[in-house]
Structures are given as C-alpha cells and as structure tokens.
Amino acid sequence: MLSIRTYPLGPIQANCYLISNSEKECLIVDPGGEGGKLVHQIRALNLKPIAILLTHAHFDHIGAVDEVRNTFKIPVYLHKNESNWLQDPMKNGSGRYAEIPNIIVDPADVLIDKEQTLKLANFTFDILYTPGHSPGSISFIFKDEGFAIVGDTLFEGSIGRTDLDGGDSKLLLASIHNKLLTLDEETIIYSGHGNPTRVDIEMEQNPFLNGF
C-alpha cells in the first residue's frame, strides 16, 4: 500500500507529490519550488528518497530539482523531448516572466524515450507519453494502487493549456482520451495544480472533453 502526500509549492503552487511505501522509500514528483521546505518535510517523515520524476519541464514543476537532487543524491527522470528545457529559461517558461527569476537546472540523469513499466526500488509503475501541454509531458500510472499523476495534462473540470512552446490542443485531447480516459474509471487523477479527481468524473463532467 502506497501513501501519497501533496505539497503545493513555488510561485504558482504547482503540486509536488511524495509517494512512499511501507519501507519508507519515496518518489518525489515535480518539486516545483521551496526546496528547503520540501527537504524538511521528507526528513521529518523519515523518508528515503529514491528518485525525482518530472511530468514535464515547465519552471513551476522544476524549481527545487537541484536542491532536492543534491541533498539526497538521487537521479532525475525526464522525457527526452524536453532534455534541454531544464537549462533554458525561455523553454521552461521562467524567462518569460519578469517577476520570476530565470530557472536553470542541471540536466536530467535519465531520459525517458518510450512508454514502459519502470521499477525503482520497491515501486513499479507505468509511464505513458501524454504530450499536448508540452512535447515531453508524461504521466505516471500506479495501476495496482488505483491512481495516476498526470502533470498539467488533465485537471478537475479542465485541461492543460496549449499556448506555450510545443503546445498542441489536438495532441492534448488525444492524449487525454486515448491514454488517460482508458484507465480504470475509478482511477484517481492527481494533477499538476488543484484538487484530485477521478477518470469517471472527468468523462462525465469535464466541459473541455465534450464533443471530441
């Protein structure tokens, strides 16, 4: 049985997730900012980080990557299509906003280049390629636990924006319908911002998905 904890972090409160097991191992998904706070929480919970998983490389999801990675000496996983976004403020978006410092992060340690089942320590999960919000967006599917972490692809009652670099509205809708909505209808969806939802709820009530 896995535990999942949500921490809205950084300038626009992107959701960072800590997924932990009974052995106190944990995966860190999208550490978007406030690295000191996140490190403190991990230590307070006596967790043993295994890896950092990035759903995509927009600035609000990567701001604390280096602080967390260097503190715990763990690898960072990212899709290959955004391999150079961590070092480029214009691509990751931080360079587009005067009120946000340029975010430059060291390269990812592992580049994901295909959909696969990944086993890290005692965690096993599927990686689905779900582009549209960005060209390297991926989702992490924990089928046995009944939840998925989908970044900014799908939200409660909404979908990801597609007006940033590499955004594609048709591709986004295809990713949602062909990848996420084909999961078990009771799968809990943990998004990059806001509250969790469920596949069946979004199938029935999400106004952006009608008429696809």
Buried (B, 14 or more C-beta within 10 A) or exposed (E): EBEBBEBBBBBBBBBBBBBBBEEEBBBBBBBBBBBEEBBEBBEEBEBBBBBBBBBBBBBBBBBBBBBBBEBBEBEBBBBBBBBEBBBBBEBBBBBEEEEBEEBBBEEBEBBBEEBEEBEBEEBEBBBBBBBBBBBBBBBBBBBEBBBBBBBBBBBBBBBBEBEBBBBBBEBBBBBBEEBBBEBEEEBBBBBBBBEBBBBEBBBEEBEBBEEE
